[in-house]
Amino acid sequence: MTRNLARWDRIARLALGALLIVLAATGTIGAWGFIGAILVGTALVNFCPIYRIFGLRTCKDC
């Protein structure tokens, strides 16, 4: 897997993913909020398979 996420993209994914997970765990939103785990996972591995399919990269040096 080649890195394709910039630092700002990783931070945004971590923040949004964590927020979705917390909201789903507290019952504020439905179980679909656990999709946030996908965002957290892609941020942790620094790779987004959807970006690769479409040929996108948010980092300059990768």
VMD Tcl script that draws the C-alpha trace (Angstrom):
set ca {
  {0.00 0.00 0.00}
  {1.39 3.33 -1.02}
  {0.66 6.29 1.18}
  {-1.96 8.62 -0.29}
  {-3.18 10.77 2.62}
  {-1.78 14.12 3.68}
  {-1.41 15.01 7.34}
  {-4.45 17.31 7.32}
  {-6.52 14.54 5.71}
  {-5.47 12.04 8.37}
  {-6.33 14.45 11.18}
  {-9.74 15.22 9.66}
  {-10.49 11.50 9.25}
  {-9.45 10.75 12.82}
  {-11.57 13.58 14.24}
  {-14.67 12.85 12.17}
  {-14.37 9.10 12.63}
  {-13.98 9.39 16.40}
  {-16.94 11.76 16.58}
  {-19.15 9.36 14.61}
  {-18.13 6.43 16.80}
  {-18.86 8.34 20.02}
  {-22.22 9.54 18.73}
  {-23.17 6.01 17.69}
  {-21.99 4.52 20.99}
  {-24.05 7.00 23.00}
  {-27.15 6.40 20.88}
  {-27.29 9.95 19.55}
  {-27.19 8.66 15.99}
  {-27.93 5.20 14.68}
  {-25.58 2.29 14.34}
  {-24.48 3.63 10.94}
  {-22.22 5.98 12.92}
  {-19.85 3.08 13.45}
  {-18.81 3.68 9.84}
  {-16.47 6.13 11.55}
  {-14.26 3.11 12.24}
  {-13.46 3.02 8.53}
  {-12.30 6.64 8.67}
  {-10.17 5.97 11.74}
  {-8.70 2.85 10.13}
  {-7.74 4.58 6.90}
  {-6.16 7.42 8.88}
  {-4.10 5.01 10.95}
  {-2.74 3.10 7.95}
  {-2.29 6.33 5.93}
  {-4.02 4.80 2.92}
  {-7.48 5.17 1.40}
  {-8.49 2.49 -1.12}
  {-11.19 4.73 -2.61}
  {-8.57 7.38 -3.36}
  {-6.50 4.73 -5.12}
  {-9.42 3.60 -7.29}
  {-9.99 7.16 -8.47}
  {-6.28 8.05 -8.68}
  {-6.46 10.70 -5.96}
  {-3.79 11.75 -3.46}
  {-3.87 14.52 -0.93}
  {-0.16 14.42 -0.15}
  {2.40 16.10 -2.36}
  {5.40 13.90 -1.63}
  {3.97 10.42 -1.95}
}
mol new
graphics top color blue
foreach p $ca { graphics top sphere $p radius 0.5 }
foreach p [lrange $ca 0 end-1] q [lrange $ca 1 end] { graphics top cylinder $p $q radius 0.2 }
display resetview
